[in-house]
C-alpha cells in the first residue's frame, strides 16, 4: 500500500541504487554498517524511515560523500512523522472513518489546548493536528462520517489540567450528531484487554485501510486479513459501548463531577 513517490520511498530507491552500484547485497550492507537486514529492506522499499545515523553509516561505507545524509533534509519541512504520512492521505480521502481510542481523545476531536498538552507545546504539530479536523466541516467533497469509540478512562485522564479537560469534554458533547457519533466503552468492559488505538478509513470505492498505533510508531496497512481483523474488532467493541445518548450523558456527568 506504500506510495512509491513519497520522499521516503525515493530515498529508499537511492539507497538501493548506491548499494547495488557498490556490488553489495542487503545482507552484506546490513552487516557492515551494523544495522539489521530487515531494516535495510524496509528502508529500500520505503516502508521504514532511515535515521541520520543510518544515513551516515551508509554514506561512509558506500563512499557517497554525504549524499544520503543530505537527502534526508526533506524531513525538515515535514509536519507529520514519516510513518503518519500515508495514513494522513487515507484519512483525507475517506468517506467514512472508524476510530477506537483507549488512551486519549481522537486527534480529529481534540481542542487546541488538549493537543498542546499531548504534543509538548510543539506549535507546528498542534497546528497540523487541528488542520486535519477541517475534513469534518469541508463542503467539497462532503465530510466523512466519523464513528468514535472512546474508553471511559479517557474521560478521567487529566491531560492538561481541569480547564483543558472541561473544555475538551464539552467539545465532544457539542460535536456529537448523526455524522459524528461518539460512544463510550465502559471501564467495566475488560474482555478485549488493554488494546492499542486503531482506526479504519473507507475510500469512495469501498476499500478499507487500517492504522494501528504502537509505542514508537504507527502502522498503516491495506492487507486484507489485517484490515478484516480490525473491522471485526471494532464491531465487537462497538457492541459493548454505550449508545450515543447514554455516552453523552456520561460525558456531561463526568464534566460536572470531575472537571468543574
PyMOL commands that set and color helices and strands:
alter all, ss='L'
color gray80, all
select helices_A, chain A and resi 7-21+26-33+37-44+52-62+67-77+82-93+107-109+112-119+123-136+152-156+162-175+224-240+244-258
alter helices_A, ss='H'
color red, helices_A
select strands_A, chain A and resi 96-101+145-151+180-185+198-202+208-213+218-221
alter strands_A, ss='S'
color yellow, strands_A
deselect
rebuild
show_as cartoon
